[in-house]
Amino acid sequence: MNTFAKIYQCSLERKGDEEQLYTLLPAGLKTAAELSAIPDNYYLAEMMRPTFKAGVINGLALRQRFGMSELWD
């Protein structure tokens, strides 16, 4: 398995430089502090959603996700 440093270096080589690479990132990325402020139950519900959604209608899965996050409160 490649390390992050190796993947990052390959990306830099393919895209030219850091500036080019960062222009490809989506706008509005959260900082580490902002991500830490989000409660764990949100992340657990997001990780559970694909598993739950595998055999359920998407709209139902989205509605149930909010109820699932309460399980980990």
trRosetta pair geometry for C-beta under 8 A, 3 or more apart (Angstrom, degrees):
i j d omega theta_ij theta_ji phi_ij phi_ji
2 6 4.5 -121 -169 82 100 127
2 7 5.3 115 124 -53 128 89
3 6 4.8 98 56 5 78 100
3 7 7.1 -145 95 -2 42 87
4 7 5.6 -58 -148 40 35 111
4 8 5.9 37 154 -22 69 108
5 8 5.7 -54 -145 37 28 113
5 9 6.3 30 155 -21 63 106
6 9 5.7 -52 -146 35 30 112
6 10 6.5 32 153 -18 63 104
7 10 5.8 -54 -151 36 31 111
7 11 6.4 33 150 -21 64 106
8 11 5.6 -55 -151 35 32 114
8 12 6.5 34 151 -21 65 103
9 12 5.6 -51 -150 33 33 113
9 13 6.5 33 152 -18 64 105
10 13 5.7 -55 -150 37 33 112
10 14 6.3 27 154 -16 66 109
11 14 5.8 -59 -145 40 31 107
11 15 5.9 1 166 4 69 116
11 21 5.7 84 140 -125 108 127
12 15 6.5 -69 -133 50 23 92
12 16 7.6 -87 -177 75 54 27
12 17 6.6 22 -160 -130 88 25
12 18 6.6 -14 -117 -67 106 60
12 21 6.1 -49 -95 -48 60 143
15 20 4.5 -178 151 113 98 115
15 21 4.6 122 86 -77 149 75
15 24 6.9 -96 -129 -14 147 139
16 19 8.0 -51 99 63 108 80
16 20 4.2 60 59 17 113 158
16 21 7.7 -162 56 -38 72 78
17 20 5.3 99 54 12 65 101
17 21 7.0 -125 105 -5 35 95
18 21 5.4 -59 -146 39 34 114
18 22 6.0 28 160 -17 70 108
19 22 6.1 -58 -145 38 27 106
19 23 6.7 32 154 -26 61 103
20 23 5.9 -54 -154 26 31 113
20 24 7.4 30 150 -20 60 102
21 24 6.1 -61 -168 26 36 112
21 25 7.7 42 142 -29 64 96
22 25 5.5 -35 -159 10 50 117
25 29 6.3 -28 156 -37 122 137
26 29 6.4 121 80 -59 81 89
30 34 3.9 -125 -171 92 105 128
30 35 5.1 131 111 -54 125 82
31 34 4.7 98 51 6 74 101
31 35 7.1 -141 94 -2 40 87
32 35 5.8 -56 -147 39 32 110
32 36 6.2 34 154 -21 65 108
33 36 5.7 -55 -147 36 30 112
33 37 6.6 36 153 -27 63 104
34 37 5.7 -52 -153 27 32 115
34 38 7.5 38 149 -26 60 95
35 38 6.0 -46 -162 18 40 112
38 42 5.2 -80 167 56 104 145
38 43 7.0 107 116 -41 114 94
39 42 5.3 109 70 -5 76 98
39 43 8.0 -150 106 3 49 85
40 43 5.7 -58 -157 39 46 108
40 44 6.1 45 149 -20 76 107
40 72 6.6 -110 107 141 92 131
41 44 5.5 -52 -143 40 36 114
41 45 6.2 39 156 -21 67 105
41 69 4.5 100 145 -172 102 79
41 70 7.3 69 177 -77 145 17
41 71 7.5 162 -145 63 110 60
41 72 3.8 173 -112 82 90 107
41 73 5.5 -3 -68 -67 159 60
42 45 5.9 -58 -151 36 27 109
42 46 6.4 26 152 -18 63 108
42 69 5.9 23 -90 -134 44 131
43 46 5.6 -54 -146 37 33 112
43 47 6.3 31 155 -18 66 105
44 47 5.8 -55 -147 37 30 109
44 48 6.2 27 154 -18 64 111
44 68 7.9 -141 115 139 90 99
44 69 7.1 135 73 -121 91 65
44 72 4.8 77 66 -28 154 166
45 48 5.6 -60 -145 40 31 111
45 49 6.5 52 152 -46 63 94
45 65 5.2 103 169 -174 112 82
45 66 7.5 61 -169 -91 154 23
45 68 4.8 137 -125 97 95 102
45 69 3.8 -40 -49 -75 146 84
45 72 7.3 -139 -45 20 84 124
46 49 5.7 -32 -151 1 33 120
46 65 7.6 53 -82 -161 46 125
47 50 7.8 -55 -179 24 35 96
47 51 8.0 20 139 0 61 112
48 51 5.6 -68 -164 45 51 112
48 52 5.7 44 147 -20 84 112
48 65 7.7 158 82 -126 98 79
48 68 5.8 -141 90 157 143 148
49 52 5.7 -61 -141 42 29 108
49 53 5.7 26 162 -20 68 115
49 61 6.2 100 -161 164 81 110
49 62 7.9 40 -145 -93 121 50
49 65 5.2 9 -97 -103 107 119
49 68 7.8 176 -74 59 69 152
50 53 5.6 -59 -136 42 28 111
50 54 6.7 56 157 -52 61 86
51 54 6.0 -30 -163 -11 30 117
52 56 6.2 -25 152 23 72 136
52 61 5.4 147 112 -137 101 99
52 64 6.5 -142 159 97 145 131
52 65 7.4 170 67 -81 148 74
52 68 7.1 -113 -53 -66 161 157
53 56 5.7 -97 -133 58 36 94
53 58 6.3 36 -149 -110 113 60
53 61 3.9 49 -96 -134 84 165
56 60 5.2 -110 165 86 110 118
56 61 4.9 133 94 -62 118 95
56 64 7.6 -23 141 19 161 145
57 60 4.5 79 69 10 91 110
57 61 7.0 -164 89 -11 44 87
58 61 5.5 -56 -147 35 33 113
58 62 6.4 31 157 -19 67 103
59 62 5.8 -53 -149 34 31 110
59 63 6.6 28 154 -15 64 105
60 63 5.8 -56 -150 38 33 109
60 64 6.1 28 155 -16 67 111
61 64 5.8 -60 -143 41 29 109
61 65 6.5 47 153 -41 63 96
62 65 5.7 -37 -152 9 32 119
63 66 6.8 -56 -175 25 38 104
63 67 7.5 25 140 -4 65 107
64 67 5.4 -59 -158 42 50 111
64 68 6.0 53 145 -27 78 104
65 68 5.5 -55 -147 34 33 114
65 69 6.7 38 155 -26 65 98
66 69 6.0 -43 -152 23 34 112
66 70 7.5 38 149 -20 57 98
67 70 5.9 -50 -164 24 41 114
67 71 7.7 55 141 -31 62 91
68 71 5.5 -33 -167 5 49 118
69 72 6.5 -64 -166 38 44 99
69 73 7.5 66 139 -46 67 91
70 73 5.4 -27 -157 -7 50 121
